[in-house]
Each structure stands twice: as structure tokens, then as C-alpha cells.
Amino acid sequence: MLPSPRVYATWLGLLRICTGAFWLLHGITKFTSSDRYMPPNGFMPQHVQESLQTSVGPYHDFLANVVVPHIGLFAELVRLG
């Protein structure tokens, strides 16, 4: 016999609350410690440079020709996203 829909809804609600709290806790640091994340010395530029070394094809071209010249904009978009 399967559990009632109320049991499923309760567990799903708890899972969504925990997931939201996890995302919120990790997202807040992007705003309170933006110097660790934003250009020129933050995580985002370092991550893009590492990705440039390991990527190939269209993704590499996109990183090199679009993201790197506009790293500040992309870092802000990722932070807001």
C-alpha cells in the first residue's frame, strides 16, 4: 500500500525548504563577500581561465570571444542568477 498524498506532499515540502535554504546560504555569500567572487581576482575569472584551458570547440570560442571580454557582466549575471 502506498503512502497518502499528504505524506508525499510533506516530504516534498521539506525537501524544497531544505534545498531553498541551501541555495540561499550559498547565494548570500556572493553578495556579502563579492570581492571573493567578482573580477578581477575573484572566483569567476579564475574559473573562466581554467575552463579556457580545458574546453574545446564552440564552448571555448564562446568563452574566449564573448565571456572573457565581458567578464564583469557575466560575473554579475551569474551572481544575480
MDTraj code that builds the backbone (N, CA, C; nanometers):
import mdtraj as md
import numpy as np

residues = "MET LEU PRO SER PRO ARG VAL TYR ALA THR TRP LEU GLY LEU LEU ARG ILE CYS THR GLY ALA PHE TRP LEU LEU HIS GLY ILE THR LYS PHE THR SER SER ASP ARG TYR MET PRO PRO ASN GLY PHE MET PRO GLN HIS VAL GLN GLU SER LEU GLN THR SER VAL GLY PRO TYR HIS ASP PHE LEU ALA ASN VAL VAL VAL PRO HIS ILE GLY LEU PHE ALA GLU LEU VAL ARG LEU GLY".split()
xyz = np.array([
    [0.0845, -0.1182, 0.0000],
    [0.0000, 0.0000, 0.0000],
    [0.0891, 0.1246, 0.0000],
    [0.0545, 0.2210, -0.0812],
    [0.1317, 0.3435, -0.0927],
    [0.0925, 0.4445, 0.0149],
    [0.1867, 0.5301, 0.0519],
    [0.1530, 0.6368, 0.1471],
    [0.0527, 0.7346, 0.0849],
    [-0.0118, 0.8067, 0.1704],
    [-0.1126, 0.9016, 0.1227],
    [-0.0465, 1.0199, 0.0522],
    [-0.1210, 1.0907, -0.0308],
    [-0.0661, 1.2096, -0.0966],
    [-0.0169, 1.3146, 0.0032],
    [-0.0762, 1.3173, 0.1197],
    [-0.0334, 1.4133, 0.2224],
    [0.1103, 1.3836, 0.2687],
    [0.1437, 1.2563, 0.2805],
    [0.2793, 1.2170, 0.3200],
    [0.3780, 1.2584, 0.2118],
    [0.3440, 1.2318, 0.0857],
    [0.4308, 1.2739, -0.0240],
    [0.4487, 1.4252, -0.0239],
    [0.3409, 1.4975, -0.0053],
    [0.3466, 1.6434, -0.0054],
    [0.4319, 1.6957, 0.1101],
    [0.4217, 1.6317, 0.2251],
    [0.5020, 1.6729, 0.3407],
    [0.6506, 1.6550, 0.3122],
    [0.6874, 1.5373, 0.2603],
    [0.8293, 1.5125, 0.2300],
    [0.8796, 1.6029, 0.1180],
    [0.7969, 1.6242, 0.0185],
    [0.8357, 1.7133, -0.0906],
    [0.8520, 1.8563, -0.0396],
    [0.7638, 1.8992, 0.0469],
    [0.7751, 2.0329, 0.1054],
    [0.9028, 2.0489, 0.1865],
    [0.9351, 1.9487, 0.2667],
    [1.0591, 1.9536, 0.3449],
    [1.1821, 1.9554, 0.2546],
    [1.1791, 1.8762, 0.1497],
    [1.2908, 1.8735, 0.0553],
    [1.3077, 2.0094, -0.0131],
    [1.1975, 2.0715, -0.0513],
    [1.2042, 2.2029, -0.1161],
    [1.2543, 2.3103, -0.0198],
    [1.2126, 2.3040, 0.1046],
    [1.2595, 2.4012, 0.2039],
    [1.4092, 2.3850, 0.2269],
    [1.4554, 2.2610, 0.2415],
    [1.5994, 2.2365, 0.2627],
    [1.6809, 2.2801, 0.1412],
    [1.6327, 2.2500, 0.0221],
    [1.7021, 2.2920, -0.0996],
    [1.7075, 2.4440, -0.1091],
    [1.5975, 2.5101, -0.0799],
    [1.5943, 2.6563, -0.0825],
    [1.6890, 2.7169, 0.0187],
    [1.6947, 2.6606, 0.1378],
    [1.7868, 2.7112, 0.2404],
    [1.9308, 2.6922, 0.1967],
    [1.9621, 2.5787, 0.1366],
    [2.0967, 2.5523, 0.0866],
    [2.1357, 2.6551, -0.0189],
    [2.0491, 2.6783, -0.1150],
    [2.0773, 2.7764, -0.2211],
    [2.0884, 2.9164, -0.1631],
    [2.0034, 2.9505, -0.0700],
    [2.0071, 3.0837, -0.0103],
    [2.1359, 3.1064, 0.0667],
    [2.1777, 3.0094, 0.1462],
    [2.3004, 3.0237, 0.2237],
    [2.4225, 3.0393, 0.1336],
    [2.4253, 2.9662, 0.0233],
    [2.5378, 2.9776, -0.0684],
    [2.5272, 3.1033, -0.1552],
    [2.4081, 3.1517, -0.1775],
    [2.3898, 3.2715, -0.2588],
    [2.4195, 3.4000, -0.1834],
    [2.3931, 3.4017, -0.0538],
    [2.4157, 3.5226, 0.0259],
    [2.5628, 3.5624, 0.0247],
    [2.6523, 3.4650, 0.0279],
    [2.7955, 3.4975, 0.0296],
    [2.8405, 3.5651, -0.0994],
    [2.7711, 3.5429, -0.2082],
    [2.8060, 3.6103, -0.3333],
    [2.7807, 3.7603, -0.3235],
    [2.6896, 3.8012, -0.2371],
    [2.6603, 3.9433, -0.2203],
    [2.7360, 4.0050, -0.1035],
    [2.7553, 3.9296, 0.0035],
    [2.8234, 3.9858, 0.1198],
    [2.9744, 3.9848, 0.1055],
    [3.0273, 3.8933, 0.0249],
    [3.1720, 3.8845, 0.0014],
    [3.1992, 3.8882, -0.1479],
    [3.1482, 3.9894, -0.2143],
    [3.1573, 3.9932, -0.3596],
    [3.3008, 4.0049, -0.4094],
    [3.3931, 4.0551, -0.3271],
    [3.5326, 4.0655, -0.3703],
    [3.5940, 3.9275, -0.3928],
    [3.5426, 3.8250, -0.3261],
    [3.5930, 3.6887, -0.3470],
    [3.5365, 3.6277, -0.4740],
    [3.4338, 3.6873, -0.5297],
    [3.3656, 3.6275, -0.6436],
    [3.3849, 3.7059, -0.7730],
    [3.3830, 3.8374, -0.7619],
    [3.3816, 3.9234, -0.8803],
    [3.5218, 3.9526, -0.9318],
    [3.5317, 3.9995, -1.0574],
    [3.6614, 4.0382, -1.1137],
    [3.7235, 4.1516, -1.0354],
    [3.8514, 4.1697, -1.0423],
    [3.9481, 4.0989, -1.1264],
    [4.0087, 3.9763, -1.0592],
    [3.9968, 3.9588, -0.9284],
    [4.0682, 3.8497, -0.8607],
    [3.9771, 3.7435, -0.8019],
    [3.8505, 3.7488, -0.8293],
    [3.7578, 3.6566, -0.7656],
    [3.7517, 3.5201, -0.8300],
    [3.6579, 3.4413, -0.7831],
    [3.6395, 3.3042, -0.8285],
    [3.5995, 3.2972, -0.9753],
    [3.5121, 3.3865, -1.0185],
    [3.4590, 3.3801, -1.1553],
    [3.5687, 3.3913, -1.2608],
    [3.6558, 3.4914, -1.2566],
    [3.7621, 3.4987, -1.3583],
    [3.8562, 3.3780, -1.3537],
    [3.8849, 3.3287, -1.2349],
    [3.9714, 3.2111, -1.2234],
    [3.9054, 3.0887, -1.2862],
    [3.7777, 3.0733, -1.2615],
    [3.7042, 2.9599, -1.3162],
    [3.6996, 2.9676, -1.4695],
    [3.6782, 3.0861, -1.5240],
    [3.6740, 3.1021, -1.6696],
    [3.8109, 3.0715, -1.7302],
    [3.9173, 3.1172, -1.6670],
    [4.0512, 3.0888, -1.7188],
    [4.0814, 2.9389, -1.7165],
    [4.0412, 2.8702, -1.6115],
    [4.0601, 2.7253, -1.6054],
    [3.9778, 2.6548, -1.7129],
    [3.8569, 2.7034, -1.7358],
    [3.7712, 2.6437, -1.8375],
    [3.8270, 2.6664, -1.9772],
    [3.8899, 2.7800, -1.9988],
    [3.9516, 2.8067, -2.1292],
    [4.0612, 2.7051, -2.1606],
    [4.1320, 2.6613, -2.0602],
    [4.2413, 2.5676, -2.0808],
    [4.1918, 2.4257, -2.1094],
    [4.0742, 2.3913, -2.0634],
    [4.0262, 2.2537, -2.0777],
    [3.9144, 2.2379, -2.1799],
    [3.8571, 2.3464, -2.2295],
    [3.7446, 2.3351, -2.3216],
    [3.7922, 2.3385, -2.4666],
    [3.7077, 2.2880, -2.5548],
    [3.7363, 2.2876, -2.6978],
    [3.6089, 2.3219, -2.7739],
    [3.6259, 2.3556, -2.8993],
    [3.5115, 2.3775, -2.9869],
    [3.4373, 2.5060, -2.9598],
    [3.3065, 2.5042, -2.9872],
    [3.2254, 2.6255, -2.9750],
    [3.2228, 2.6836, -2.8332],
    [3.2275, 2.5962, -2.7328],
    [3.2261, 2.6466, -2.5950],
    [3.3534, 2.7267, -2.5665],
    [3.4669, 2.6783, -2.6124],
    [3.5931, 2.7510, -2.5951],
    [3.5864, 2.8848, -2.6678],
    [3.5348, 2.8843, -2.7896],
    [3.5228, 3.0083, -2.8659],
    [3.4308, 3.1074, -2.7949],
    [3.3202, 3.0576, -2.7406],
    [3.2282, 3.1441, -2.6668],
    [3.2965, 3.2059, -2.5450],
    [3.3676, 3.1236, -2.4694],
    [3.4384, 3.1759, -2.3517],
    [3.5421, 3.2801, -2.3917],
    [3.6212, 3.2481, -2.4932],
    [3.7317, 3.3360, -2.5321],
    [3.6840, 3.4652, -2.5957],
    [3.5791, 3.4588, -2.6773],
    [3.5387, 3.5757, -2.7555],
    [3.4233, 3.6560, -2.6960],
    [3.3468, 3.5942, -2.6071],
    [3.2309, 3.6646, -2.5514],
    [3.2453, 3.6860, -2.4008],
    [3.2759, 3.5793, -2.3276],
    [3.2776, 3.5893, -2.1812],
    [3.3983, 3.6677, -2.1306],
    [3.5175, 3.6336, -2.1782],
    [3.6385, 3.6993, -2.1269],
    [3.6357, 3.8508, -2.1478],
    [3.5985, 3.9013, -2.2682],
    [3.5949, 4.0471, -2.2834],
    [3.4893, 4.1159, -2.1959],
    [3.3870, 4.0413, -2.1559],
    [3.2780, 4.0979, -2.0750],
    [3.2659, 4.0247, -1.9413],
    [3.3790, 3.9918, -1.8810],
    [3.3794, 3.9102, -1.7598],
    [3.3028, 3.9749, -1.6452],
    [3.3082, 4.1069, -1.6349],
    [3.2348, 4.1754, -1.5283],
    [3.0850, 4.1566, -1.5414],
    [3.0347, 4.1678, -1.6635],
    [2.8916, 4.1488, -1.6884],
    [2.8503, 4.0045, -1.6585],
    [2.9273, 3.9094, -1.7079],
    [2.8923, 3.7688, -1.6853],
    [2.9023, 3.7319, -1.5376],
    [3.0008, 3.7845, -1.4688],
    [3.0121, 3.7569, -1.3251],
    [2.8908, 3.8115, -1.2510],
    [2.8469, 3.9297, -1.2893],
    [2.7282, 3.9884, -1.2255],
    [2.6030, 3.9084, -1.2581],
    [2.5901, 3.8636, -1.3816],
    [2.4739, 3.7826, -1.4201],
    [2.4708, 3.6498, -1.3458],
    [2.5857, 3.5859, -1.3320],
    [2.5925, 3.4603, -1.2570],
    [2.5591, 3.4854, -1.1098],
    [2.6118, 3.5937, -1.0572],
    [2.5856, 3.6246, -0.9162],
    [2.4376, 3.6508, -0.8934],
    [2.3731, 3.7234, -0.9822],
    [2.2308, 3.7516, -0.9674],
    [2.1442, 3.6291, -0.9945],
    [2.1928, 3.5427, -1.0830],
    [2.1158, 3.4212, -1.1182],
    [2.1091, 3.3255, -1.0044],
])
top = md.Topology()
chain = top.add_chain()
for i, resn in enumerate(residues, 1):
    res = top.add_residue(resn, chain, resSeq=i)
    for name in ("N", "CA", "C"):
        top.add_atom(name, md.element.get_by_symbol(name[0]), res)
traj = md.Trajectory(xyz[None], top)
